[in-house]
Amino acid sequence: MASENAKQLKIKLIKSTAGRLERHRACVRGLGLRRMHHSVTVAATPENLGMINKVSYLLAVEELS
């Protein structure tokens, strides 16, 4: 489990997953994003950062303090 003082990231899906690779769609779903312009807050763990890096062309990422 992530510690309470782990960095948090706010991510927003700004481009559609239609026509994208299945692996990329799986990363978007794994991050908890369901539809366009949907935002979620996730912990900055290595697993989440890897998924964000893979589909960064679909996302807007903001670091929360």
Backbone as JSON, one array per atom type, in Angstrom:
{
  "sequence": "MASENAKQLKIKLIKSTAGRLERHRACVRGLGLRRMHHSVTVAATPENLGMINKVSYLLAVEELS",
  "N": [[0.82, -1.18, 0.0], [0.34, 2.29, -0.6], [2.05, 4.93, 1.05], [0.82, 7.48, 3.3], [1.89, 10.0, 2.75], [2.67, 10.0, 0.12], [3.36, 11.21, -3.18], [0.8, 12.7, -5.13], [-0.95, 12.47, -8.2], [-2.89, 14.19, -10.56], [-4.74, 13.08, -13.15], [-6.03, 13.4, -16.45], [-8.1, 12.33, -19.06], [-7.62, 13.33, -22.25], [-7.72, 12.75, -24.9], [-9.32, 10.49, -27.16], [-9.64, 6.92, -26.75], [-10.34, 5.39, -28.84], [-9.54, 3.36, -31.55], [-6.95, 2.96, -30.73], [-4.06, 1.08, -29.58], [-4.66, -2.06, -28.01], [-3.25, -2.55, -25.64], [-2.67, 0.04, -24.81], [-5.23, 1.03, -24.33], [-5.85, -0.62, -22.2], [-4.07, 0.33, -20.27], [-5.09, 2.9, -19.82], [-7.59, 2.23, -18.72], [-6.67, 0.88, -16.49], [-5.62, 2.93, -15.0], [-7.89, 4.05, -14.11], [-9.48, 5.68, -15.63], [-12.4, 6.45, -17.4], [-13.83, 7.72, -19.47], [-13.72, 10.35, -21.97], [-12.35, 13.44, -20.84], [-12.57, 12.78, -18.2], [-11.39, 12.83, -14.9], [-8.99, 11.64, -12.55], [-7.4, 11.0, -9.39], [-4.29, 9.73, -8.61], [-1.79, 7.78, -6.9], [1.71, 8.44, -7.04], [3.18, 6.01, -7.91], [5.65, 3.58, -9.0], [4.38, 1.78, -10.75], [2.03, 3.12, -11.62], [3.23, 5.4, -12.76], [4.58, 4.25, -14.9], [2.44, 3.37, -16.51], [1.26, 5.84, -17.06], [3.33, 7.05, -18.48], [3.37, 5.44, -20.78], [0.97, 6.03, -22.11], [1.02, 8.77, -22.38], [0.49, 10.57, -24.42], [-2.21, 10.71, -24.56], [-3.09, 11.9, -22.27], [-3.53, 14.49, -19.73], [-1.47, 15.63, -17.23], [-1.13, 16.5, -13.84], [0.66, 17.56, -11.04], [-0.07, 17.16, -7.66], [0.17, 18.87, -4.54]],
  "CA": [[0.0, 0.0, 0.0], [1.06, 3.55, -0.65], [2.03, 5.67, 2.31], [-0.08, 8.64, 3.3], [2.55, 11.2, 2.25], [3.14, 9.77, -1.25], [2.91, 12.24, -4.12], [-0.43, 12.41, -5.84], [-1.03, 13.03, -9.54], [-4.24, 14.3, -11.12], [-4.65, 12.8, -14.58], [-7.28, 13.62, -17.18], [-8.08, 11.77, -20.41], [-7.95, 14.43, -23.15], [-7.91, 12.21, -26.24], [-10.08, 9.25, -27.17], [-8.92, 5.66, -26.89], [-10.85, 4.7, -30.04], [-8.54, 3.1, -32.57], [-5.62, 2.83, -30.12], [-3.64, -0.28, -29.27], [-5.36, -2.65, -26.86], [-2.41, -2.34, -24.45], [-2.83, 1.43, -24.37], [-6.57, 1.13, -23.74], [-5.78, -1.29, -20.9], [-3.38, 1.25, -19.35], [-6.04, 3.96, -19.48], [-8.56, 1.64, -17.8], [-5.94, 0.56, -15.26], [-5.47, 4.17, -14.25], [-9.2, 4.42, -13.57], [-10.16, 6.64, -16.51], [-13.5, 5.76, -18.07], [-14.32, 8.42, -20.67], [-13.01, 11.59, -22.27], [-12.45, 14.54, -19.88], [-12.71, 12.22, -16.86], [-10.18, 13.03, -14.11], [-8.8, 10.84, -11.34], [-6.18, 11.25, -8.64], [-3.6, 8.47, -8.34], [-0.5, 7.9, -6.23], [2.84, 8.42, -7.98], [3.94, 4.78, -7.73], [6.31, 3.19, -10.25], [3.42, 1.13, -11.64], [1.19, 4.16, -12.23], [4.06, 6.25, -13.6], [4.83, 3.51, -16.13], [1.24, 3.42, -17.35], [1.11, 7.23, -17.51], [4.35, 7.27, -19.5], [3.01, 4.71, -22.0], [-0.16, 6.68, -22.78], [1.11, 10.2, -22.08], [-0.06, 11.34, -25.53], [-3.66, 10.76, -24.37], [-3.4, 12.42, -20.95], [-2.99, 15.71, -19.14], [-1.03, 15.22, -15.89], [-0.86, 17.61, -12.95], [1.14, 17.08, -9.75], [-0.73, 17.79, -6.52], [1.07, 18.94, -3.39]],
  "C": [[0.87, 1.25, 0.0], [0.98, 4.25, 0.7], [1.18, 6.92, 2.18], [0.56, 9.88, 2.69], [3.16, 10.99, 0.86], [2.61, 10.88, -2.15], [1.67, 11.77, -4.85], [-0.39, 13.1, -7.2], [-2.49, 13.08, -9.95], [-4.08, 14.09, -12.62], [-6.03, 12.93, -15.21], [-7.11, 13.07, -18.59], [-8.53, 12.86, -21.38], [-8.09, 13.99, -24.6], [-8.59, 10.86, -26.14], [-9.18, 8.04, -27.3], [-9.39, 4.87, -28.11], [-9.73, 4.56, -31.06], [-7.13, 2.96, -32.04], [-5.3, 1.36, -29.89], [-4.37, -0.78, -28.03], [-4.57, -2.47, -25.57], [-2.56, -0.93, -23.91], [-4.2, 1.64, -23.74], [-6.57, 0.49, -22.36], [-5.08, -0.4, -19.86], [-4.32, 2.36, -18.89], [-7.06, 3.43, -18.48], [-7.91, 1.33, -16.46], [-5.71, 1.78, -14.39], [-6.8, 4.67, -13.69], [-9.97, 5.41, -14.41], [-11.2, 5.91, -17.34], [-13.93, 6.41, -19.37], [-13.51, 9.7, -20.85], [-13.34, 12.65, -21.22], [-12.74, 14.06, -18.47], [-11.38, 12.38, -16.15], [-10.17, 12.1, -12.91], [-7.5, 11.27, -10.68], [-5.57, 9.91, -8.28], [-2.29, 8.77, -7.62], [0.61, 7.77, -7.28], [3.73, 7.21, -7.7], [4.62, 4.42, -9.04], [5.35, 2.54, -11.26], [2.56, 2.16, -12.37], [2.0, 5.05, -13.15], [4.39, 5.56, -14.92], [3.65, 3.54, -17.07], [1.02, 4.83, -17.9], [2.1, 7.53, -18.63], [3.97, 6.63, -20.83], [1.92, 5.42, -22.79], [-0.16, 8.19, -22.56], [0.53, 11.08, -23.19], [-1.59, 11.45, -25.46], [-4.08, 11.55, -23.13], [-2.9, 13.83, -20.72], [-2.69, 15.34, -17.69], [-0.66, 16.46, -15.09], [-0.42, 17.04, -11.6], [0.45, 17.87, -8.64], [0.25, 17.81, -5.35], [0.5, 18.34, -2.15]]
}
